[in-house]
Amino acid sequence: MLRVVRTPRHSLRPPPFAVLSTTAIPARSERGVAAFKGLSLAQQRRLRQLEQAFSAPFTVVEVDLPGSRDSARPAVRLIKPAKGATIELNRLEAGLAAAAIAEGVWVDDSRAPLLQAVAPLGAADELNEPEPENAPRRMAIGELRPVNGASTWSADSASRMLASVVQNDTLQRRLDGQRRQLADVSGHLLSTFEELSLLQRLAERLRLASDAAELARQTLVWLRDVVPAECLVFSPCEDWSEVTESSQSRMTVGRRPLEGDDLGRLMDWITERAPRKVLVATRPQDELPPWAASKISDLVAAPIMAADRPIAWLVALNHRERFGKHDSEEFFGQVEASLLSSVAAILGVHAGNQRLYGEKSDLFESSIRAMSSAIDAKDPYTRGHSERVARISVCLGRRLGCSQPEINRLYLGGLLHDVGKIGIQDRVLGKAGALTDEEYEHIKSHPLQGERILRGYHALEPVLSIVRNHHESWDGSGYPDGLKGEACPRLARIAAVADGIDAMSSDRVYRPGMPVGEVEKILRDGAGRQWDPEVIAAYFEVRDEVWRVIDEYDSEQPAPQIDFSCLDEPTR
C-alpha cells in the first residue's frame, strides 16, 4: 500500500531573509554516481532522531525526481546503507519518488508485519530552505521488524511518528537558524554602533584649528576598538607636509609585524598596487616578497586623499581572529574596507580644508595688520600703539583669568580698536593745540566709524564690542553709548585700561609721554570713575610685565600670529 503523508510546510517555512548559509548537494562524477562526502550536519541530526524514535537503523538514499536533467541516471541511489537491511530499491522507487516530490513521509506495509518507514532528510542547509525543484532529494528508510512475530508499530502510528519527528526537527532548524541570525544581527548592530560612534567622535574633533597629526594619532586609537586588526598603521606620504604644513613620521597602534625599513617597503608595495584606491588583500603571501609573506596574513589599506593625490595611508594588518590560524575563515572584507575608506575620506577632506583655512587665515591676518598699519600711518606719534594696546590687553586679560579664546579676542580687538581713525581728518589727528568742540566730537566718532568698517567682516563680530566701547567710562560718562559699570562688555573695559596706559605713556603731538609714576597716579584716581577698578587692580599686579611690553616694543620684530579660532567661540 502506498500512502504518502505530506508534512505541513506553511508554518515551517522560514522567512526569505533568514538564509544564512547553503551546503550544496555533493557534486557528481563523470559516471553520474554521487560523489558522496557525508550528510550535512542538519541531515545527520534528523537521521539520528529517526533512529532514536524507532530504535532502528535507517538507510539513506538519494532520489532523482522526474524531469531531472540526466534521465539516464538511476532513479534511486544508495548513499548510506543500514546494517542488515533488506531494502529492495527497485521495488520502492515509485513510492520514494512520490514521497520526495511531496516532501512527506510514507510507510510501506506491503511486506507486513515488516514495515518500511520513509522520511525526507530535508535540505542540506540548517534552515531547511527548499531544494531547487528538480534537485535530488535525500530520503531515510527504516525497517521496523516484528518482535516475536508481532508488529510493534502499525502503519498509522509509524506515519504519525515520522511526521512528528520531521516537523519537530524542521521547527528546531528554524529556531536554531533564527538564533544564529539574531546573533549575527546583534553583532552587526554592535559593530555598526561602534563604527558610528567612531565617526561621530572623529567629526567632533574636526575643528579646522585641530592639528592634523594629532587627529590622525587619535583616530588610530579609536580604530583599534572597532577594527579587529593586530596592527593599525598611519603612514604619511611625501605630500603630507606640503598639504598640512607639518611634518609627521609613521605611527602604529598594536603589535607591529614588521619593523623599520620592512614596514616602509610594505607601504611602497601597497602604493604600487593601488595608488588611489582601497586595497583588500586576503592572501598577500602569494604576492609579497619572502621578507613579509610569513608575517602578513591579510591587510586592508585606504589612501587619505587631498588635492587629488594620496597624502597618507591608513592600514590594518593581520585580522586578530585569523593571524596564526590557517584554518580560520575570519579575514578583512567589505566592512573593514568601507570603514577605513570613510575615515580616510574624512581625514583627507579635513587636511585639505585645513590647508585652505591656513591660506585664508594668512590672508585675513595680512588684511588686519594692513588696517592696523594704516591707522598708525595716519599719525607718526601713535606708531605701534595698536600692537602695544593688543599686548597690554593680553597681559591684563591673563591676570583676570580670561579664557584663551577671550585672550585671543583681546589681542585682535587691540589691533583694531582704533580702526575708525581712518575716517578722522588728518588735520584733527595731527593738531598740536587744543581741539574745538566740533573737532572733539569728530574725534569721538571714531569708535562708531570703526564698528561700521568692521561690520562688513562677519567673522570679526566677536571683537566689535571692543572697537565700539573701548572709550566707555565706569561711571557712565564715556562714549559713544554712555555705558555704566558692568553694562560695558568686560573685554572692552580691559582694552580701555590698556589704551589709556599706552596713550598716557606715549609721546603725542600735543604733549610728551608721561612718566610711570604719573601714569599710575592717574590710574589710581580713575579707578571706579573712568576705569573698572578690578582691571586697575590687575594692572598693579602685572605692572612690570606691562611696562616691559611698552619699553621693549620693536616694530621691526615679527608680531605674534593671530589665532582666529577665538572667532568661533561664544562671546560673553
C-alpha positions as CSV (number, residue, x, y, z in Angstrom):
1,M,0.0,0.0,0.0
2,L,1.3,3.4,-0.9
3,R,0.3,6.2,1.4
4,V,2.3,9.4,1.5
5,V,1.6,11.9,4.3
6,R,2.7,15.4,3.3
7,T,4.4,17.1,6.3
8,P,3.0,20.7,6.9
9,R,5.1,23.4,5.3
10,H,3.1,26.6,5.7
11,S,4.0,27.0,9.3
12,L,7.6,25.7,9.0
13,R,8.9,27.7,6.0
14,P,11.4,30.3,7.3
15,P,11.1,33.9,6.0
16,P,13.1,34.7,2.9
17,F,15.7,36.8,4.6
18,A,16.7,34.1,7.0
19,V,19.1,32.2,4.7
20,L,22.5,32.2,6.5
21,S,24.4,29.5,4.6
22,T,23.9,26.9,1.9
23,T,25.6,23.5,1.7
24,A,25.4,22.2,-1.8
25,I,24.3,18.7,-2.8
26,P,27.5,16.7,-3.5
27,A,28.9,17.0,-7.0
28,R,28.5,14.1,-9.4
29,S,31.3,12.1,-11.0
30,E,31.6,11.7,-14.8
31,R,29.7,8.4,-14.5
32,G,26.7,10.1,-12.9
33,V,27.2,8.5,-9.5
34,A,27.0,10.7,-6.4
35,A,30.5,11.6,-5.1
36,F,29.3,11.2,-1.5
37,K,31.2,13.1,1.2
38,G,28.8,12.7,4.0
39,L,25.5,14.2,5.1
40,S,25.2,17.8,6.2
41,L,25.0,18.3,10.0
42,A,21.3,19.1,9.7
43,Q,20.6,15.9,7.8
44,Q,22.7,13.9,10.2
45,R,20.7,15.2,13.1
46,R,17.4,14.3,11.6
47,L,18.7,10.8,10.8
48,R,19.7,10.3,14.4
49,Q,16.3,11.5,15.6
50,L,14.6,9.0,13.3
51,E,16.8,6.1,14.5
52,Q,16.2,7.1,18.2
53,A,12.4,7.4,17.7
54,F,12.1,4.0,16.1
55,S,15.0,2.2,17.8
56,A,16.0,1.0,14.3
57,P,18.8,1.8,11.8
58,F,17.9,3.8,8.7
59,T,19.3,3.6,5.2
60,V,19.9,6.8,3.3
61,V,19.2,7.0,-0.4
62,E,19.2,9.8,-3.0
63,V,16.2,10.1,-5.3
64,D,16.2,11.8,-8.7
65,L,12.8,13.5,-9.3
66,P,11.0,13.2,-12.7
67,G,12.3,15.7,-15.1
68,S,15.8,15.6,-13.8
69,R,18.4,16.8,-16.3
70,D,20.1,13.4,-16.6
71,S,17.3,10.9,-17.2
72,A,19.8,8.1,-17.7
73,R,20.7,8.2,-14.0
74,P,19.1,5.6,-11.7
75,A,16.0,6.9,-10.0
76,V,17.3,5.9,-6.6
77,R,20.9,5.6,-5.4
78,L,22.1,4.1,-2.2
79,I,24.0,6.6,0.0
80,K,24.3,5.1,3.4
81,P,23.1,1.5,3.9
82,A,21.9,0.3,7.3
83,K,23.4,-2.8,8.7
84,G,21.3,-5.9,7.9
85,A,18.8,-4.0,5.8
86,T,16.9,-6.0,3.1
87,I,15.6,-3.0,1.2
88,E,14.8,-3.5,-2.5
89,L,15.3,-0.1,-4.0
90,N,13.8,-1.0,-7.4
91,R,10.5,-2.0,-5.8
92,L,10.4,1.2,-3.7
93,E,11.4,3.5,-6.5
94,A,8.0,4.8,-7.3
95,G,7.0,5.3,-3.7
96,L,10.3,7.0,-2.8
97,A,9.8,9.4,-5.8
98,A,6.3,10.2,-4.7
99,A,7.4,10.9,-1.1
100,A,10.3,13.0,-2.3
101,I,8.0,15.1,-4.5
102,A,5.6,15.7,-1.7
103,E,8.4,16.1,0.8
104,G,6.3,13.9,3.1
105,V,6.6,10.7,5.0
106,W,5.5,7.2,3.8
107,V,5.1,3.8,5.4
108,D,5.2,0.7,3.2
109,D,3.2,-2.2,4.8
110,S,3.2,-4.4,1.7
111,R,5.6,-6.8,3.5
112,A,3.7,-6.8,6.8
113,P,4.4,-7.5,9.6
114,L,7.7,-5.8,8.4
115,L,7.1,-2.1,7.8
116,Q,9.4,0.2,5.9
117,A,9.2,3.8,7.2
118,V,10.4,6.5,4.7
119,A,11.1,10.2,5.6
120,P,12.9,13.1,3.9
121,L,16.1,14.3,5.5
122,G,15.4,17.8,4.4
123,A,17.6,20.4,2.8
124,A,21.3,20.4,3.4
125,D,21.2,23.8,5.0
126,E,20.4,24.5,8.6
127,L,17.2,26.5,7.9
128,N,15.6,23.7,5.8
129,E,15.3,26.0,2.8
130,P,13.6,24.1,0.0
131,E,15.9,22.5,-2.6
132,P,15.6,23.5,-6.3
133,E,12.6,22.0,-7.9
134,N,14.3,19.1,-9.7
135,A,17.3,18.6,-7.4
136,P,17.9,15.1,-6.0
137,R,16.3,14.5,-2.5
138,R,17.8,12.5,0.3
139,M,15.4,10.1,2.0
140,A,15.8,7.8,5.0
141,I,14.3,4.3,5.0
142,G,14.0,2.3,8.3
143,E,12.9,-1.3,8.6
144,L,10.6,-1.8,11.5
145,R,10.8,-5.5,12.1
146,P,8.3,-7.5,14.2
147,V,9.4,-8.8,17.7
148,N,8.5,-12.4,18.4
149,G,6.3,-12.4,15.3
150,A,4.2,-9.4,16.4
151,S,4.4,-5.9,14.9
152,T,5.5,-3.2,17.3
153,W,4.2,-0.4,15.0
154,S,1.1,0.0,13.0
155,A,1.3,1.8,9.6
156,D,-0.8,4.6,11.0
157,S,1.2,5.1,14.2
158,A,4.5,4.9,12.3
159,S,3.3,7.6,9.9
160,R,2.3,9.9,12.7
161,M,5.7,9.3,14.4
162,L,7.5,10.0,11.2
163,A,5.6,13.2,10.6
164,S,6.2,14.3,14.2
165,V,10.0,13.8,14.0
166,V,10.2,15.7,10.7
167,Q,8.0,18.6,11.9
168,N,9.9,18.9,15.3
169,D,13.3,18.8,13.5
170,T,12.1,21.4,11.0
171,L,11.0,23.7,13.8
172,Q,14.3,23.2,15.6
173,R,16.2,24.0,12.4
174,R,14.2,27.2,12.0
175,L,14.7,28.1,15.7
176,D,18.4,27.5,15.5
177,G,18.7,29.4,12.3
178,Q,16.8,32.4,13.8
179,R,19.0,32.3,16.9
180,R,22.1,32.4,14.7
181,Q,20.5,35.1,12.6
182,L,19.7,37.1,15.7
183,A,23.3,36.7,17.0
184,D,24.6,37.9,13.6
185,V,22.2,40.8,13.5
186,S,23.2,41.7,17.1
187,G,26.8,41.5,16.2
188,H,26.3,43.6,13.1
189,L,24.3,46.2,15.1
190,L,27.0,46.4,17.7
191,S,29.7,46.7,15.0
192,T,27.6,49.4,13.3
193,F,27.1,51.3,16.5
194,E,30.8,51.2,17.2
195,E,31.6,52.5,13.7
196,L,29.0,55.3,14.0
197,S,30.5,56.2,17.4
198,L,33.9,56.4,15.9
199,L,32.8,58.6,13.0
200,Q,30.9,60.8,15.5
201,R,33.9,61.2,17.7
202,L,36.0,61.9,14.7
203,A,33.6,64.5,13.4
204,E,33.5,66.2,16.8
205,R,37.3,66.7,16.6
206,L,37.2,68.2,13.1
207,R,37.8,71.8,14.1
208,L,39.9,73.5,11.5
209,A,42.3,74.5,14.1
210,S,42.9,70.9,15.1
211,D,46.4,69.5,14.4
212,A,46.2,67.0,11.6
213,A,48.9,64.7,13.0
214,E,47.2,64.6,16.5
215,L,43.9,63.9,14.8
216,A,45.4,61.0,12.9
217,R,47.0,59.6,16.1
218,Q,43.7,59.8,18.0
219,T,42.0,58.1,15.0
220,L,44.3,55.1,15.2
221,V,43.5,54.7,18.9
222,W,39.7,54.8,18.1
223,L,40.1,52.4,15.2
224,R,41.7,49.9,17.5
225,D,38.4,49.4,19.3
226,V,36.5,48.8,16.1
227,V,38.8,47.1,13.5
228,P,39.9,43.6,14.5
229,A,43.5,44.1,13.5
230,E,46.8,43.1,15.1
231,C,48.3,46.4,14.0
232,L,47.0,49.7,12.6
233,V,49.3,52.0,10.7
234,F,49.2,55.7,9.7
235,S,51.8,56.3,7.1
236,P,52.3,59.8,5.6
237,C,53.4,60.2,2.1
238,E,55.8,62.8,0.7
239,D,52.9,65.3,0.1
240,W,51.7,65.2,3.7
241,S,54.0,68.1,4.8
242,E,53.1,70.2,1.8
243,V,49.3,69.9,2.4
244,T,49.3,70.0,6.2
245,E,52.4,72.3,6.6
246,S,53.6,69.9,9.3
247,S,56.0,67.0,9.5
248,Q,54.9,63.6,10.8
249,S,56.6,60.2,11.0
250,R,54.8,56.9,10.6
251,M,52.5,55.9,13.6
252,T,51.4,52.4,14.6
253,V,49.0,51.0,17.2
254,G,49.2,47.4,18.3
255,R,51.8,44.7,17.7
256,R,53.9,45.5,14.7
257,P,54.6,42.5,12.4
258,L,57.2,44.4,10.5
259,E,59.8,46.9,11.7
260,G,61.7,49.9,10.2
261,D,62.6,49.5,6.6
262,D,60.4,46.4,6.1
263,L,57.3,48.4,7.1
264,G,58.3,51.1,4.7
265,R,58.8,48.5,1.9
266,L,55.4,47.2,2.6
267,M,53.9,50.7,2.2
268,D,55.7,51.0,-1.1
269,W,54.2,47.7,-2.2
270,I,50.7,48.9,-1.2
271,T,51.2,52.2,-3.1
272,E,52.3,50.4,-6.2
273,R,49.3,48.0,-6.1
274,A,46.6,50.6,-5.5
275,P,47.9,54.2,-5.6
276,R,44.5,55.8,-5.2
277,K,42.1,53.0,-4.2
278,V,41.2,50.9,-1.2
279,L,43.2,47.7,-1.2
280,V,42.0,44.5,0.4
281,A,44.5,41.6,0.3
282,T,43.3,38.4,1.9
283,R,46.2,36.3,0.7
284,P,49.1,38.8,0.2
285,Q,51.5,35.8,0.8
286,D,51.0,34.9,-2.8
287,E,52.5,38.2,-4.0
288,L,54.6,39.6,-1.1
289,P,58.3,39.0,-1.1
290,P,59.7,36.5,1.4
291,W,60.6,39.1,4.0
292,A,56.9,39.9,4.5
293,A,55.0,36.8,3.4
294,S,55.3,34.9,6.6
295,K,54.4,37.9,8.8
296,I,51.3,39.3,7.0
297,S,48.2,37.1,6.7
298,D,45.9,39.8,5.3
299,L,45.6,43.5,5.1
300,V,43.3,46.4,4.2
301,A,44.6,49.8,3.2
302,A,42.8,53.1,2.4
303,P,44.5,56.2,1.0
304,I,44.0,59.6,2.6
305,M,43.4,61.8,-0.4
306,A,43.8,65.6,-0.6
307,A,44.3,67.8,-3.6
308,D,43.6,64.7,-5.7
309,R,46.6,62.8,-4.5
310,P,47.4,60.5,-1.6
311,I,49.0,62.2,1.3
312,A,48.9,59.3,3.7
313,W,47.6,55.7,4.2
314,L,45.5,54.0,6.9
315,V,46.4,50.3,7.0
316,A,45.1,47.4,9.1
317,L,47.4,44.4,9.3
318,N,46.5,40.8,10.2
319,H,43.0,40.0,11.3
320,R,43.1,39.2,15.0
321,E,40.9,36.1,14.6
322,R,42.9,34.8,11.6
323,F,46.5,35.5,12.2
324,G,48.4,32.3,13.0
325,K,45.2,30.2,12.4
326,H,45.4,28.8,8.9
327,D,42.0,27.2,9.1
328,S,40.2,30.3,10.3
329,E,37.6,31.8,8.0
330,E,38.0,35.3,9.5
331,F,39.6,37.9,7.2
332,F,39.3,41.5,6.3
333,G,36.4,42.3,4.0
334,Q,34.0,44.9,2.8
335,V,33.1,46.1,6.4
336,E,36.7,47.0,7.3
337,A,37.4,48.4,3.9
338,S,34.3,50.7,4.0
339,L,35.1,51.9,7.5
340,L,38.8,52.7,6.7
341,S,37.7,54.3,3.5
342,S,35.2,56.5,5.3
343,V,37.7,57.5,8.0
344,A,40.4,58.2,5.4
345,A,38.0,60.3,3.4
346,I,37.2,62.4,6.4
347,L,40.8,62.9,7.3
348,G,41.6,63.8,3.7
349,V,38.8,66.4,3.5
350,H,39.9,67.8,6.9
351,A,43.6,68.1,5.7
352,G,42.5,69.8,2.5
353,N,40.2,72.2,4.4
354,Q,42.9,72.9,7.0
355,R,45.2,73.9,4.2
356,L,42.6,76.3,2.7
357,Y,41.8,77.6,6.2
358,G,45.5,78.3,6.8
359,E,45.8,80.2,3.5
360,K,42.6,82.1,4.3
361,S,43.8,82.9,7.8
362,D,47.1,84.2,6.4
363,L,45.2,86.5,4.0
364,F,42.9,87.6,6.8
365,E,45.7,88.4,9.2
366,S,47.5,90.3,6.5
367,S,44.4,92.4,5.9
368,I,44.0,93.1,9.7
369,R,47.7,94.1,10.0
370,A,47.4,96.3,6.9
371,M,44.4,98.1,8.6
372,S,46.4,98.4,11.8
373,S,49.4,99.8,9.9
374,A,47.1,102.2,8.1
375,I,45.9,103.6,11.4
376,D,49.5,104.1,12.7
377,A,50.5,105.7,9.4
378,K,47.9,108.4,9.9
379,D,49.8,109.7,13.0
380,P,53.6,109.1,13.4
381,Y,53.3,109.7,17.1
382,T,51.0,106.7,17.5
383,R,53.1,104.3,15.5
384,G,53.0,100.9,17.2
385,H,50.1,102.0,19.5
386,S,47.7,99.3,18.3
387,E,50.2,96.5,18.7
388,R,51.1,97.7,22.2
389,V,47.4,98.0,23.3
390,A,46.9,94.5,22.0
391,R,49.8,93.1,24.0
392,I,48.9,95.0,27.2
393,S,45.3,93.8,26.9
394,V,46.6,90.3,26.8
395,C,48.7,90.8,30.0
396,L,45.7,92.2,31.8
397,G,43.3,89.5,30.5
398,R,45.5,86.7,31.6
399,R,45.8,88.2,35.1
400,L,42.0,88.5,35.2
401,G,41.5,84.8,34.3
402,C,40.2,85.2,30.8
403,S,39.9,82.1,28.7
404,Q,42.2,81.5,25.8
405,P,39.6,82.4,23.2
406,E,39.0,85.7,25.2
407,I,42.7,86.4,25.3
408,N,42.8,85.9,21.5
409,R,39.9,88.3,21.1
410,L,41.6,90.9,23.3
411,Y,44.7,90.8,21.1
412,L,42.7,91.0,17.9
413,G,40.5,93.8,19.3
414,G,43.5,95.7,20.5
415,L,44.9,95.7,17.0
416,L,41.7,97.0,15.5
417,H,40.4,99.2,18.4
418,D,41.3,102.5,16.6
419,V,40.5,101.4,13.0
420,G,37.8,104.1,12.9
421,K,40.5,106.8,12.9
422,I,40.9,106.1,9.3
423,G,37.8,108.2,8.8
424,I,39.1,111.1,11.0
425,Q,40.6,114.1,9.2
426,D,44.4,114.3,9.3
427,R,44.4,117.9,10.4
428,V,42.4,117.0,13.5
429,L,44.5,114.0,14.4
430,G,47.7,115.9,14.0
431,K,46.6,119.1,15.6
432,A,49.2,120.3,18.2
433,G,46.9,122.7,20.0
434,A,43.6,122.3,21.8
435,L,40.7,120.9,19.9
436,T,37.5,122.8,19.3
437,D,34.2,121.3,20.5
438,E,33.4,120.4,16.9
439,E,36.8,118.7,16.4
440,Y,36.5,116.8,19.7
441,E,33.1,115.5,18.6
442,H,34.7,114.5,15.3
443,I,37.4,112.5,17.2
444,K,34.8,110.9,19.4
445,S,33.1,109.4,16.3
446,H,36.0,107.0,15.6
447,P,34.6,104.1,17.7
448,L,31.3,104.1,15.7
449,Q,33.2,104.5,12.4
450,G,35.4,101.6,13.4
451,E,32.4,99.4,14.1
452,R,30.9,100.3,10.7
453,I,34.1,99.5,8.9
454,L,34.4,96.1,10.5
455,R,30.8,95.1,10.5
456,G,31.2,94.1,6.9
457,Y,33.6,91.3,8.1
458,H,31.1,88.8,9.6
459,A,34.0,86.9,11.2
460,L,35.0,89.9,13.3
461,E,31.7,90.3,15.1
462,P,33.2,88.9,18.4
463,V,35.6,91.9,18.6
464,L,33.1,94.7,17.6
465,S,32.3,95.4,21.2
466,I,35.9,96.2,21.9
467,V,36.1,98.6,18.9
468,R,32.8,100.3,19.8
469,N,33.1,100.6,23.6
470,H,36.8,101.0,24.5
471,H,36.1,104.7,25.4
472,E,33.3,104.0,27.8
473,S,33.8,105.0,31.4
474,W,32.9,103.1,34.6
475,D,30.7,106.0,35.8
476,G,28.8,106.2,32.5
477,S,30.5,109.4,31.3
478,G,32.2,107.8,28.3
479,Y,31.2,107.5,24.7
480,P,29.6,106.5,22.4
481,D,26.9,104.8,24.4
482,G,27.4,106.1,27.9
483,L,27.5,102.6,29.4
484,K,28.0,102.4,33.1
485,G,29.8,99.8,35.2
486,E,29.3,96.2,34.0
487,A,26.9,97.3,31.3
488,C,30.0,97.8,29.3
489,P,31.4,94.5,27.9
490,R,34.2,93.1,30.0
491,L,36.8,92.8,27.2
492,A,36.1,96.4,26.2
493,R,36.7,97.5,29.8
494,I,40.1,95.7,29.7
495,A,41.0,97.3,26.4
496,A,40.1,100.7,27.7
497,V,42.7,100.4,30.5
498,A,45.3,99.2,28.1
499,D,44.5,102.0,25.7
500,G,44.8,104.6,28.5
501,I,48.2,103.2,29.7
502,D,49.8,103.3,26.3
503,A,48.2,106.7,25.3
504,M,49.5,108.4,28.5
505,S,53.0,106.9,28.3
506,S,53.5,107.7,24.6
507,D,54.6,111.0,23.0
508,R,51.9,112.8,21.3
509,V,52.0,115.9,19.0
510,Y,50.4,118.0,21.8
511,R,52.5,116.6,24.8
512,P,55.4,114.4,25.7
513,G,54.8,110.9,27.2
514,M,54.1,110.8,30.9
515,P,56.5,109.0,33.4
516,V,55.4,105.8,35.1
517,G,54.6,107.5,38.4
518,E,52.3,110.0,36.9
519,V,50.5,107.3,34.8
520,E,49.9,105.2,37.8
521,K,48.6,108.1,39.8
522,I,46.0,108.8,37.1
523,L,45.1,105.1,37.1
524,R,44.5,105.1,40.8
525,D,42.5,108.2,40.7
526,G,40.4,107.0,37.8
527,A,39.7,103.5,39.3
528,G,35.9,103.3,39.9
529,R,35.3,106.5,37.9
530,Q,36.9,106.2,34.5
531,W,38.1,102.6,34.6
532,D,36.9,99.3,36.0
533,P,38.6,99.0,39.5
534,E,39.1,95.3,39.0
535,V,41.1,95.9,35.9
536,I,43.2,98.6,37.5
537,A,44.0,96.2,40.4
538,A,45.1,93.6,37.9
539,Y,47.4,96.2,36.3
540,F,49.3,96.8,39.5
541,E,49.7,93.0,39.9
542,V,51.4,92.7,36.4
543,R,52.8,96.3,36.1
544,D,56.3,95.0,35.4
545,E,55.2,92.9,32.5
546,V,53.1,95.8,31.1
547,W,56.0,98.2,31.1
548,R,58.2,95.6,29.6
549,V,55.8,95.4,26.7
550,I,56.0,99.2,26.3
551,D,59.7,99.6,26.8
552,E,60.8,96.7,24.7
553,Y,58.4,97.1,21.8
554,D,60.2,97.0,18.4
555,S,58.1,97.4,15.3
556,E,60.8,95.6,13.3
557,Q,60.4,92.4,15.1
558,P,57.7,89.9,13.9
559,A,54.4,90.2,15.6
560,P,52.7,87.2,17.2
561,Q,50.5,85.1,14.9
562,I,46.8,85.8,15.3
563,D,44.7,82.8,16.4
564,F,41.4,83.1,14.6
565,S,39.8,80.2,16.4
566,C,38.7,82.7,19.0
567,L,36.2,84.0,16.5
568,D,34.4,80.6,16.6
569,E,33.8,80.7,20.4
570,P,30.8,82.3,22.0
571,T,31.3,85.7,23.5
572,R,30.5,86.8,27.0
